[in-house]
Amino acid sequence: MIKVLCTIDSSLNRPEARIWRERMKFLEPLGDAVVVLPCSMKKPYSASRSHHIFMQVTRGLQEAILTSPFGVCPREMEYTYPIQSYDVSTIGDWSYEEIKVTGQCLKKYVGDKKVLAHVSGGYRDVCESHLPQAIFTCQDGHPTSNESINNLKREVSKYKKIKVNEKSIHLLKSIARYQFNSIDADALIPDNWRLIGRFDKRLMCENQQIAVLHFKTGLYSLNIKGGDILNNLGLNWVEIDFPLKTNTIFAPGVVNAHPGIVPRDEVVIIINEKVVGVGKAVLAGKEMVRAEKGVAVRVRHRVS
């Protein structure tokens, strides 16, 4: 997986970071409270020593990790590209712009939930400026100290724990909402869903495969059944007007495309509103329509 380098202030404007922050508006925290935590150099965050300590206390509540330039990462999203593949220098100093952008993203995400802010330094500056009503549990500037962890334990104990099955469904739907840029993408996860596999996991409904949730990216790749669901929602469609007999669609063959598609998005290929294939976008939706040459979509599955 390609590393996303974020070493200067202008990284706030990297497409990956902007898309991540924009799509966080579709995600919602579970439970009555959100525990806000600092990020770590190691990815995923849960592999770090500090987060191992935090999670012994916070595992039963919704966790949200603060990070620049991506803003906020709900715990369930930490294995998802690009948040699991970025490198950033963490010197502890936050610029005004970083505090503003990250704070706005965090405030939108937590909504009216209670907030337990277990942060210090620049992370605390973000919370104090945008969530002044938060309860701050790190009192000595060291989030992993015994005093800070005991403060966190005391506050966490006041809230009801989230059930494991709730968290599992929430994870699958959160990934779908982020990846397909819509709350409606919840429909990709049916009530009788099953996951099969140890690393790459097959998302099943009865005996039909909807998609594969990939270990390396934390994102879905669609099967035809998943394409049918997405097409019914009006998401990520690419319209062509010729028989689909190859695994490559060139831009001149695209009649129209959903304007929200960005490169590397999963897309549904349709003819007369009927799904004929699924694949991965090479160009953005608007570029597919305008371009006179080049590959628009790499096709993964075709309807035989």
N, C-alpha and C positions, 0 to 999 in steps of 0.2 A: 504494500500500500504506500502511495506517495506521501511523504512527509509535508506538512503545511508549516512553512517557516514564518513565524510572527515575532520579529525582533525589534521593530520600530513602531512609532505611533501610527504611521500610515497603514499598519496591518489591520487597523479597525475597518479599513475600507476594502480589504481583500474580499473577493466575491464569496468565498467559503464562509467567512465570518459574518458578512452582511446577510447572507441567506439563512445561516443558522439563527441569528438574532431575530430576523423577521419571522421565521417559522415557529419560534418559541411561543408566539401568541396563540398557537393552536393547542398547546399543551397545558394541562391543568394538574395541580398538585392534589394528591390524595390526602385524606384525613383532615384533622382539625388544625394542625400546625406544620410549619415548614422549618427544618433545621438548616440554616445557612452555614456552609463550611468553606474554608479556603481551598484553592486548587493545590496540586502537587506537581513536581517535575515529572514524576513517573506516571505513565499512562498504561492501562486505565488507572484512575485515581485510587481505586480500591486495592491496587497492588502496592501502594506506598505504605511506609511504616505509620505515618500520621493518620491516614484514613483507616488503616487496620484498627488503630486505637479508637478513632471516632465511631466506627461502625459497631464496636462492642456495645456502645451506648445508644446509638441512634437508629439501629437497624429496623425498629418497629415503626418509625415515623418517616414522612417524606423528607428526603435530603435534597438540597440544591447547592451545587458547588459554584462559587464565584470564580470567574476567570476572564482575563482580557486576552484577546479581543472578542471572544465569543459571548461574553456576557454572563450567561447562567447555563449550567448543565444539570438537569435533574439526574439523580443517581441512576435511574433506569436507562438513561441515554449515554452512559459513559463508554460503552463499547461501540458506539455508532460513529461512522466516518462523517465529518473530519475531526470530531472532538477527541477521538482516540489516537490521532496521528499528527498533532501539532506540537511544535517546539517553540518555546517562548522563554526569554530570559526573565527570571523572577528575582529582581533585585530589591523588591519591597516598596519602591517608590511608584506611585500612581499619578499620572498626569491628570489635569482637570478634565480633559476630554474622555479619558478612560473611566474616570469616576462617573461622569455624566452618562455616558453610553451604557456602561455596565449597570448603573443604578436604575436607569429607565427600564432596562430589560428585566431586572430582578423585580422591580415594583409591579410591572405588568404580570409577571409570572405568578407571584404570590397572591395577588388580588387582596381579598379581605381575610386571608388566613392569619392566624397568630404566627409570629416569627421568633425563633430562637436563633440569635446570631452568635455563632461560636467562632469569632474572627478577631483579628488584630491588624494593626498597621493600615495599609491602603484598603484592605478588605473592609475594615471597620469604618473607614471614611466613607466608603460606598453606602453601607447600611445606615450610618448616622445621617447622611445627607438625604436619603430617599425613603428610609423606613425608621424614622425617629421613634416610633412606638414599639420597636423591636425590644426583646429582652436580651441583653448582652451577657453571655456566660463566661467569656474569657476576660478575667479581671487583671491578670498580671502580664499581658502581652505574649503569653506562651500557651497556645491552644492545647498542647499535649501535656501540660503540667498537671500534677495531681489536683491542685486547687481548681483549675479550669475544668477538668474532667468531672470532678465532684459537683461543681456548679451545674454543668450540663446534665448530669444524671438527675439531679434534684428537679430541674425544670422538665426534663423529658418524662419523668414519672407521673406528671400531672395529666398526660394525654393518653387516650386510648390507642392501643397498637393496631396497625393495619394488618388484616389477614393476608396470609401468603397467597391464596388464590386470587385475591383482589389485586395484589401487586403484579402477579403474572399476567393477568388480562390487561392491566394498565400498561405494562411494559410493551406488550405487542401492539396495543392501540396507539401508544405514544410514538413508537417508531413509524407506524403507518401514517399518522397525522403529519409528522415531520417530513417523511419521505415524499408523500403525495400532496403536501401543501394544503390540507383541508381537514376539518373536523369530520367531514363525511367519510373519510377513509376508515373510520371505525368499522364500516360495513365489511371491510376486508377480513375482519376477525369474527366468524360466526359464533353463535352461542355454543355449538357442539364442536368447537375446534380441538385439534390435537397437534402436538409437536412430536415428530419422530426423528431421532438421530442424536448423536452425541456432540458433534461440532457444527457442521452445516445442518440446520434443522428444517425438516419438511413440515410446512403448515398444511394440515389436512382438514377436510370437512367430509365426514363419512369416508367414502373411498376415493374421493377426489382431492388432488393436490392443488392448493391455491397458489402457493409460492414457496420459495426456499429462503430462510433467514440465514444469512452467511456469517460464519464465525469471524472472518477477517475484516468485514466491513460493518457488521451489525445492521445491515440493510437487506431488504427483500429483493429477490428476483422473481418475476411473475411467471406463472404457468397460464395456460389458456383460461382456466377457471377464474384465476385472479384477474385476468384481462377482461373477462365478461363482467365481473363485479365493478371494476374500475370504469369500464365503458358505460355501465348503467348509471354511474355517478357523474358522468361527463368530465372525467379527469384524465389528463395526460394522453389524449388521443391524437393519432396522426392519420389523416385521411389520404388514401391513394385511390386510383381509378383503373388499376391494371391487375391482372392475376398475380398473386404473390407466389413466385416459384423459386426465388433465390433467398439467400440470407443477408442480402444487402439492399437497402433502399437508398437511391440517390435523390438528391434534392429536386431535380427537375420532375421526378415522379410524384412529388408531394402536392396534393391539391390544397390541403389546409392542415393546420395543426393548432393544438391548444397553445395559447400565447404564454402560459405559465411554465412551459417546459424549459429546462436548462440542460446543458450538456451533462451526460452520464445519468440522467433521469431514466427510470423505467417507463416505457410507453406502450400504448395499445394501438395496434394497427387495424384500421377499419376500412371497409368498403361498403358504401350505402348503409352506414350505421351498424354494420355487422362485423364482429371481431374476426380477423383472418390471421392474426399473429401478435406476438409480443416481443419486445426487444429493448435495447438501450439506445438512447438518443446520443448522437454525435454532435449535432448542432442544437441550438436553442430553437424553440417552436417558431418564433418570428423569422429566424434565419432560414429555417427549412423552406418556408414559403417564398422568401425573397431570392434565395440563392439560385444560381443558374448552373452550378456544378458542385461536385463534392458529395461525400457520403452523409446522409441525414440520419439513418437508423441502422444499427446492426441487429438483425433479427435472430432471436433465440429459438422460438417455437413458432411453427406455422400450422394452421388448420389443414389437415390432409384432405 
